[in-house]
Amino acid sequence: MAAIGLAVTALQVDRHCQACLLILPTLQIELDAARGLLGVLITSVLSVGGVSFSVTMVALTLTSGQYGPKVLRHFLEDSRSKLSLGLFFATAVYALVISVALHDGDHPRFSVIIALLLALAALIEFIAFIHRTASDLQADQLIQRLGTQLRQDMRRLCEVAEQANRLHGSAQWRRRARDRIPIVIRSGYEGYVQTTDIPAIAEQLATLEAMAILRVRPGDFVVRGAELFTLFKARNFDIDEGKLGIEEAIRLGPVRTPIQDPNFPITQIQQIAARALSTGINDPGTAITCIDWLTLALAEIVDAALPGSTVLDKEGKCRLLVTTLDFAAVADAVYSPLRQFSGSNLQVYQRLFDSLNRLAMCTDRPERLLTLRTQGERLWEQMERQDYPEHDRAPVRRRFKKLVRLTQAS
């Protein structure tokens, strides 16, 4: 539509503002020549657009085959590729409208200049598009994008923890819910839990003078009829179960998203590491890059406060009990699959111990140090079962002993 509007405007300028176009005396083009030039532009730009579309399809196929289908979301969300294709076809539409709308007696100066400028912009964008596609197909670039997304998710966890309406532990909530009547709220739909609006749920519970346990969290798959909440109502307060409204604060969808689900980008990065360590590919360098970015993400929360499980309303009363993602769970989600994928690869073992040591140097919290030490002991136990000569085993042993010293406070 923008291309058609620009074409109509350019034609009006050519037909009604000839005096203003005297500043362009060097461009003297006959009507037939203008139509021929526009025809060449249409053919060329459509050909380039077709090549760009083919390159995009090849990139998606290679990405899906080499890194796994879960990472395709990052390519499909890339607006730059859509901008490139849009510019190519918009240029063709503009030239086509101008070519069809030209009449005998027209002097298409301004229209042809705009067409040439659009063609030049499309050519520059095509070169940039090829460069971006070649860069995005590199494993390091893809892992960096996924790692950046994961770091943002970890920071978001810390921001939630800083809110004043969250408490650690559930004792206070359970004391208030002791004499209430439980009601099970079930899902009428199926799909992955994408987001949960915790403040909205707490506000609605305050309106109902009720309390609840949220049984699901982002990333869970829910089937129709599964339990979403256990609602605890006061004995002297009647609630219409058909008009609660709190289930609307849970958004379900056909796919997982990283918005409130840090485990999803972790899974995506681990999928790349698993394929890199497979027998057919055997690329430990890519797996080590995955470990580095996962370490960087864990460093965001290793010494930070995480959200509590009890949610308060605006008056400070306990309303909602949720399942939180603590550091031990995140660390296990990161290191356990990597340990299982590593097999007998010494380079990966060394980098995993380096990762644990780096994190141990970033915190003094005893429970976090204990978690890191536990992961290191599991890794060393698996390492000892491998048949390595002593000179290969020694560097890994030194790293494990360093981890033991760093976590001694636990």
C-alpha positions as CSV (number, residue, x, y, z in Angstrom):
1,M,0.0,0.0,0.0
2,A,2.9,2.4,0.8
3,A,4.4,1.7,-2.6
4,I,1.1,2.4,-4.4
5,G,0.7,5.6,-2.5
6,L,4.2,6.7,-3.3
7,A,3.6,5.9,-7.0
8,V,0.4,8.0,-7.1
9,T,2.1,10.9,-5.4
10,A,5.1,10.7,-7.7
11,L,2.9,10.8,-10.8
12,Q,1.0,13.8,-9.4
13,V,4.3,15.6,-8.9
14,D,5.3,14.9,-12.5
15,R,2.0,16.0,-13.9
16,H,1.3,19.1,-11.8
17,C,4.7,20.4,-10.6
18,Q,6.8,20.5,-13.8
19,A,8.1,23.9,-12.9
20,C,9.5,22.6,-9.7
21,L,11.3,19.9,-11.6
22,L,13.4,22.2,-13.6
23,I,16.1,21.7,-11.1
24,L,16.6,18.3,-12.7
25,P,17.5,19.3,-16.3
26,T,20.0,16.5,-16.8
27,L,17.3,13.8,-16.7
28,Q,15.5,13.9,-20.1
29,I,13.8,10.5,-20.7
30,E,11.2,9.7,-23.3
31,L,8.0,7.9,-22.4
32,D,8.9,4.6,-24.1
33,A,12.3,4.7,-22.6
34,A,10.9,5.2,-19.1
35,R,8.5,2.3,-19.6
36,G,11.4,0.1,-20.8
37,L,13.5,1.1,-17.8
38,L,10.7,0.4,-15.4
39,G,10.1,-3.0,-17.0
40,V,13.8,-3.9,-16.5
41,L,13.6,-2.7,-12.8
42,I,10.5,-4.8,-12.2
43,T,12.1,-8.0,-13.6
44,S,15.4,-7.4,-11.8
45,V,13.9,-6.6,-8.4
46,L,11.5,-9.5,-8.5
47,S,14.4,-11.8,-9.4
48,V,16.4,-10.5,-6.5
49,G,13.4,-10.9,-4.2
50,G,13.0,-14.5,-5.3
51,V,16.7,-15.1,-4.6
52,S,16.3,-13.6,-1.2
53,F,13.3,-15.7,-0.4
54,S,15.2,-18.8,-1.6
55,V,18.2,-17.9,0.6
56,T,15.8,-17.5,3.6
57,M,14.3,-20.9,3.0
58,V,17.8,-22.5,2.8
59,A,18.9,-20.7,6.0
60,L,15.8,-22.0,7.8
61,T,16.4,-25.5,6.6
62,L,20.1,-25.5,7.6
63,T,19.3,-24.0,11.0
64,S,16.6,-26.6,11.7
65,G,18.8,-29.5,10.6
66,Q,22.0,-28.4,12.3
67,Y,20.8,-26.6,15.5
68,G,17.3,-28.0,16.0
69,P,13.8,-26.8,15.1
70,K,13.4,-25.0,18.5
71,V,15.8,-22.2,17.5
72,L,13.8,-21.3,14.3
73,R,11.8,-18.9,16.4
74,H,14.7,-16.5,16.5
75,F,14.9,-16.4,12.7
76,L,11.2,-16.1,12.2
77,E,11.1,-13.2,14.6
78,D,13.9,-11.3,12.8
79,S,12.2,-8.2,11.3
80,R,15.2,-7.4,9.2
81,S,14.6,-10.3,6.8
82,K,11.0,-9.3,6.4
83,L,12.1,-5.7,5.8
84,S,14.4,-6.9,3.0
85,L,11.7,-8.9,1.2
86,G,9.2,-6.1,1.7
87,L,11.6,-3.5,0.1
88,F,12.2,-5.8,-2.9
89,F,8.5,-6.3,-3.7
90,A,7.5,-2.8,-2.8
91,T,10.0,-1.5,-5.4
92,A,8.5,-3.9,-8.0
93,V,5.0,-2.7,-7.1
94,Y,6.0,0.9,-7.4
95,A,7.6,0.5,-10.8
96,L,4.6,-1.6,-12.0
97,V,2.1,1.1,-11.0
98,I,4.1,3.9,-12.6
99,S,4.5,1.9,-15.8
100,V,0.8,1.1,-16.1
101,A,-0.3,4.7,-15.2
102,L,1.9,6.5,-17.6
103,H,-0.1,8.3,-20.4
104,D,1.0,9.9,-23.7
105,G,2.4,13.3,-23.0
106,D,3.7,12.5,-19.5
107,H,7.3,13.4,-18.6
108,P,8.2,11.0,-15.8
109,R,11.2,12.7,-14.3
110,F,10.5,12.5,-10.6
111,S,8.8,9.1,-10.8
112,V,11.8,7.5,-12.6
113,I,14.3,9.1,-10.1
114,I,12.3,7.6,-7.2
115,A,12.3,4.2,-9.0
116,L,16.1,4.3,-9.4
117,L,16.6,5.3,-5.8
118,L,14.4,2.4,-4.6
119,A,16.3,0.0,-6.8
120,L,19.6,1.2,-5.4
121,A,18.2,0.8,-1.9
122,A,17.0,-2.7,-2.7
123,L,20.5,-3.6,-4.0
124,I,22.2,-2.3,-0.9
125,E,19.7,-4.1,1.3
126,F,20.2,-7.3,-0.7
127,I,24.0,-7.2,0.0
128,A,23.3,-6.5,3.7
129,F,20.7,-9.4,3.7
130,I,23.2,-11.9,2.4
131,H,25.8,-10.7,5.0
132,R,23.3,-11.0,7.9
133,T,22.2,-14.4,6.8
134,A,25.7,-15.7,6.5
135,S,26.5,-14.3,10.0
136,D,23.3,-15.6,11.6
137,L,24.0,-19.1,10.5
138,Q,27.2,-19.2,12.5
139,A,26.9,-21.2,15.7
140,D,28.6,-18.5,17.8
141,Q,26.1,-15.8,16.7
142,L,23.1,-18.0,17.3
143,I,24.3,-19.0,20.8
144,Q,25.1,-15.3,21.6
145,R,21.5,-14.4,20.7
146,L,20.0,-17.2,22.8
147,G,22.4,-16.4,25.7
148,T,21.4,-12.7,25.6
149,Q,17.8,-13.7,25.8
150,L,18.5,-16.0,28.8
151,R,20.4,-13.3,30.6
152,Q,17.4,-10.9,30.2
153,D,15.2,-13.6,31.6
154,M,17.5,-14.1,34.6
155,R,17.5,-10.3,35.3
156,R,13.7,-10.3,35.1
157,L,13.7,-13.0,37.9
158,C,15.8,-10.7,40.1
159,E,13.5,-7.8,39.4
160,V,10.5,-9.8,40.6
161,A,12.4,-10.8,43.7
162,E,12.9,-7.1,44.5
163,Q,9.1,-6.5,44.7
164,A,7.8,-5.9,48.2
165,N,4.8,-8.2,47.7
166,R,6.7,-11.5,47.8
167,L,7.7,-13.6,50.9
168,H,9.9,-16.7,51.1
169,G,8.4,-19.7,52.7
170,S,4.8,-20.8,53.0
171,A,4.2,-21.0,56.8
172,Q,2.3,-17.7,57.0
173,W,0.1,-18.5,54.0
174,R,-0.8,-22.0,55.4
175,R,-1.8,-20.6,58.7
176,R,-4.2,-18.2,57.1
177,A,-5.6,-20.9,54.8
178,R,-6.1,-23.5,57.6
179,D,-9.8,-23.0,58.2
180,R,-10.9,-22.3,54.6
181,I,-12.8,-24.5,52.2
182,P,-10.7,-25.7,49.2
183,I,-12.1,-25.5,45.6
184,V,-10.3,-27.0,42.6
185,I,-10.3,-24.8,39.5
186,R,-9.6,-26.8,36.3
187,S,-8.5,-25.7,32.9
188,G,-11.0,-25.5,30.0
189,Y,-8.2,-25.5,27.4
190,E,-4.9,-27.2,26.6
191,G,-1.4,-26.0,25.7
192,Y,1.7,-24.6,27.2
193,V,1.5,-22.1,30.0
194,Q,3.1,-19.0,28.4
195,T,2.6,-16.3,31.0
196,T,0.9,-15.9,34.4
197,D,-0.2,-12.5,35.6
198,I,0.6,-13.0,39.3
199,P,-0.4,-9.4,40.4
200,A,-3.8,-9.7,38.7
201,I,-4.5,-13.0,40.3
202,A,-3.6,-11.7,43.8
203,E,-5.8,-8.7,43.2
204,Q,-8.8,-10.9,42.1
205,L,-8.3,-13.1,45.1
206,A,-8.4,-10.1,47.4
207,T,-11.7,-9.1,45.8
208,L,-13.1,-12.5,46.5
209,E,-11.7,-12.6,50.0
210,A,-10.0,-15.9,49.0
211,M,-6.6,-17.5,48.9
212,A,-5.1,-20.0,46.3
213,I,-2.3,-22.3,45.3
214,L,-1.2,-21.9,41.7
215,R,-0.5,-25.4,40.4
216,V,1.2,-24.5,37.1
217,R,4.0,-22.2,36.0
218,P,5.2,-20.9,32.6
219,G,6.6,-23.8,30.6
220,D,4.2,-26.4,31.9
221,F,2.0,-28.3,29.5
222,V,-1.7,-28.3,30.6
223,V,-4.3,-30.7,29.3
224,R,-8.0,-29.9,29.4
225,G,-9.4,-30.6,32.8
226,A,-6.0,-30.3,34.6
227,E,-5.9,-28.5,37.9
228,L,-4.8,-24.8,37.6
229,F,-5.6,-23.5,41.1
230,T,-6.7,-24.8,44.5
231,L,-8.9,-22.0,45.7
232,F,-9.5,-21.5,49.5
233,K,-12.6,-19.5,50.2
234,A,-13.8,-18.2,53.6
235,R,-16.7,-20.2,55.1
236,N,-18.9,-17.2,55.3
237,F,-18.3,-16.0,51.8
238,D,-20.1,-17.5,48.8
239,I,-18.2,-17.6,45.5
240,D,-19.7,-18.3,42.0
241,E,-17.2,-20.7,40.6
242,G,-18.3,-19.8,37.0
243,K,-17.4,-16.2,37.5
244,L,-14.0,-16.2,39.2
245,G,-12.0,-14.7,36.4
246,I,-8.6,-15.7,37.8
247,E,-8.1,-18.4,35.2
248,E,-8.0,-15.7,32.6
249,A,-4.7,-14.5,34.1
250,I,-3.0,-17.7,32.8
251,R,-2.2,-17.5,29.1
252,L,-2.0,-20.8,27.2
253,G,-0.5,-21.3,23.7
254,P,0.7,-24.0,21.3
255,V,4.4,-23.3,21.9
256,R,6.7,-22.4,24.8
257,T,8.0,-18.8,25.0
258,P,11.0,-17.4,27.0
259,I,8.9,-14.5,28.5
260,Q,8.6,-16.0,31.9
261,D,10.2,-19.4,31.3
262,P,14.0,-19.3,31.7
263,N,14.2,-23.1,31.2
264,F,13.1,-22.7,27.5
265,P,16.2,-20.8,26.3
266,I,18.3,-23.1,28.5
267,T,16.8,-26.0,26.6
268,Q,17.5,-24.3,23.3
269,I,21.2,-23.8,24.1
270,Q,21.5,-27.3,25.4
271,Q,20.0,-28.7,22.2
272,I,22.8,-27.0,20.3
273,A,25.4,-28.4,22.7
274,A,23.9,-31.9,22.4
275,R,24.1,-31.8,18.6
276,A,27.6,-30.5,18.7
277,L,28.7,-33.4,20.9
278,S,26.9,-36.0,18.9
279,T,29.1,-38.7,17.2
280,G,28.2,-37.4,13.7
281,I,29.2,-33.8,14.3
282,N,31.8,-34.0,17.2
283,D,32.3,-30.2,17.6
284,P,33.3,-29.6,21.3
285,G,34.1,-26.0,20.5
286,T,30.5,-25.2,19.9
287,A,29.5,-27.0,23.1
288,I,32.1,-25.0,25.1
289,T,30.6,-21.8,23.7
290,C,27.2,-23.0,25.0
291,I,28.7,-23.6,28.4
292,D,30.3,-20.1,28.5
293,W,27.0,-18.4,27.7
294,L,25.1,-20.5,30.2
295,T,27.7,-19.6,32.8
296,L,27.2,-15.9,32.0
297,A,23.4,-16.3,32.5
298,L,23.8,-18.1,35.9
299,A,26.2,-15.3,37.0
300,E,23.2,-13.0,36.9
301,I,21.4,-14.9,39.8
302,V,24.2,-16.7,41.6
303,D,24.5,-14.0,44.2
304,A,21.0,-12.4,43.8
305,A,17.8,-12.7,45.7
306,L,15.1,-14.7,43.9
307,P,11.3,-14.4,44.1
308,G,9.6,-15.8,47.2
309,S,6.8,-18.3,46.9
310,T,4.1,-16.3,48.8
311,V,2.4,-13.4,47.1
312,L,0.8,-10.6,49.1
313,D,-2.0,-8.3,48.1
314,K,-1.9,-4.5,48.4
315,E,-2.8,-4.7,52.1
316,G,0.0,-7.1,52.8
317,K,-2.2,-10.2,53.3
318,C,-1.1,-13.6,52.0
319,R,-3.1,-14.5,49.0
320,L,-1.3,-16.8,46.6
321,L,1.2,-19.6,46.8
322,V,3.3,-20.2,43.7
323,T,6.0,-22.6,42.6
324,T,9.2,-20.6,42.3
325,L,12.4,-21.3,40.3
326,D,15.3,-21.4,42.8
327,F,19.0,-21.4,42.0
328,A,19.4,-25.1,42.7
329,A,16.7,-25.9,40.1
330,V,18.2,-23.6,37.5
331,A,21.7,-25.0,38.1
332,D,20.5,-28.5,37.8
333,A,18.6,-27.7,34.6
334,V,21.9,-26.3,33.2
335,Y,24.6,-28.8,34.4
336,S,22.8,-32.1,34.5
337,P,22.0,-32.4,30.7
338,L,25.5,-31.0,29.9
339,R,27.1,-33.6,32.1
340,Q,25.0,-36.4,30.4
341,F,25.9,-35.1,26.9
342,S,29.7,-34.7,27.6
343,G,30.4,-38.4,27.4
344,S,34.2,-38.8,27.4
345,N,35.1,-35.4,26.1
346,L,37.8,-34.0,28.4
347,Q,37.6,-30.4,27.0
348,V,33.9,-30.2,28.0
349,Y,34.7,-31.6,31.5
350,Q,37.3,-29.0,32.0
351,R,35.1,-26.1,30.8
352,L,32.2,-27.3,33.1
353,F,34.6,-27.2,36.1
354,D,35.8,-23.8,35.0
355,S,32.2,-22.7,34.9
356,L,31.5,-23.9,38.4
357,N,34.7,-22.2,39.7
358,R,33.8,-18.9,38.1
359,L,30.3,-19.0,39.7
360,A,31.7,-20.0,43.1
361,M,34.0,-16.9,43.0
362,C,30.9,-14.7,42.5
363,T,29.0,-15.6,45.7
364,D,29.4,-16.1,49.4
365,R,25.9,-17.6,50.0
366,P,26.3,-21.0,51.6
367,E,23.3,-22.6,49.9
368,R,24.5,-21.5,46.5
369,L,28.1,-22.7,47.1
370,L,26.6,-26.1,48.3
371,T,24.6,-26.3,45.0
372,L,27.8,-25.7,42.9
373,R,29.8,-28.2,44.9
374,T,27.1,-30.8,44.5
375,Q,27.1,-30.3,40.7
376,G,30.9,-30.6,40.8
377,E,30.9,-33.8,42.8
378,R,28.4,-35.3,40.3
379,L,30.6,-34.3,37.4
380,W,33.8,-35.6,39.0
381,E,32.0,-38.9,39.9
382,Q,31.2,-39.4,36.2
383,M,34.7,-38.3,35.2
384,E,36.3,-41.0,37.4
385,R,34.3,-43.7,35.6
386,Q,36.1,-42.8,32.3
387,D,39.3,-44.6,31.3
388,Y,41.7,-41.7,31.0
389,P,45.5,-41.7,31.5
390,E,46.7,-39.8,34.5
391,H,48.3,-36.9,32.6
392,D,44.9,-36.2,31.0
393,R,43.0,-36.6,34.3
394,A,45.3,-34.3,36.2
395,P,44.0,-30.9,34.8
396,V,40.4,-31.9,35.6
397,R,41.4,-33.0,39.1
398,R,43.1,-29.6,39.8
399,R,39.9,-27.8,38.8
400,F,37.8,-30.0,41.0
401,K,40.1,-29.4,44.0
402,K,39.9,-25.7,43.3
403,L,36.1,-26.0,43.4
404,V,36.2,-27.8,46.7
405,R,38.4,-25.0,48.2
406,L,36.1,-22.3,46.9
407,T,33.0,-23.9,48.3
408,Q,34.6,-24.9,51.6
409,A,32.4,-22.4,53.4
410,S,29.3,-24.5,52.6
